[in-house]
């Protein structure tokens, strides 16, 4: 058994200290400089090592054993078979080549959307898109989970870029408080929502 080790880290809900022992997270504590730390970090020891997490490459059983039709009728109910990395990579390479040859690169969707929690270099979409571009290209997506529809529609409604409207043209809270009789909000105003930020900051104040 190795000695416990505590290191500081940061996330979308702020900075905190993580204690590890024998390659497992054993405890999480608030960052000393955070006057109002989020409680989200407390779930990490259980969440990181939960049995529902994907630990190794896995392929749907019907895909492996169902012949050319891949037992499509079992999607959503089928089990998964864990495979060694080399075998899983060979399957992925073979399927990419098959789809490219049969349908062209327009049939390959470069998904893997995410907030890049692991950092810019380890940003899953960037790495995936770079790889697929070297393979001839792919179909991408537009916008984000949060604002894609508004990004597409608002320029035609208000005549301006939605992200500019959202990030650069907002009124400050004091101005809203001084000039507003009724404020209507559709979600998002609960103070707990301010615990999470795209950049991740030490102090989360509302």
Steps between C-alpha positions, in 0.01 A plus 500: 500500500633840400490810718211742444579797274303824480516735201306808394299492179235708327170437326190672364374540856822640647826386655532227762745252651498133407653228716599176325635168621576191293366666182164580659345827615441461872403853605424849369533824695433868412775724366622721784452829309138425403271682744189318373605164354257293297385168642510333158854371560383284789357241258832437321625202704177312428447627145850439366508139619134414448425169329305681225812670364655362180839358596603331173395496133171315455292395199132408494465121513254486212739701285773243563286187470203606288649454154471759220181648647672555836179409691368853461172399664688459830628857515421656834450165671818313406798442726857607429821298471828648622791469256876562506604839364675357194191302398268797558724729293508247216119486501472879494752528215323233296160664547629846408652361182178313417276802547735726305517256208126425498345838576776759494629728775166682514368194686751544784381721787773659710318522831651460848371839613619627837627781718868399475525424870834330446660814352545645153742238368288213629179662369320197354331676203825669389694174502219309328451768232873520432512124454192485275626792289814298431267222386322715242253702704173455687163655579519736797239665721402863552500699821470347845249303703405823675454751218511330156138581410533861612832537315326401177175694549589826678697663215180481292282632784716774651758543227800432721722215611345315792827442685579871477152575630538252783853581615565861397163677501345403831385755754660494844292376794489846668350650182245219477406544867456877462292488183298178516159440653456137394781262404398177327758219497478156340742297712858584578439759775535259793818603693620137504545517122782750545714224650592389147690721256652418160837638609492376856588758764606486862227729632145450379292792619150604397 
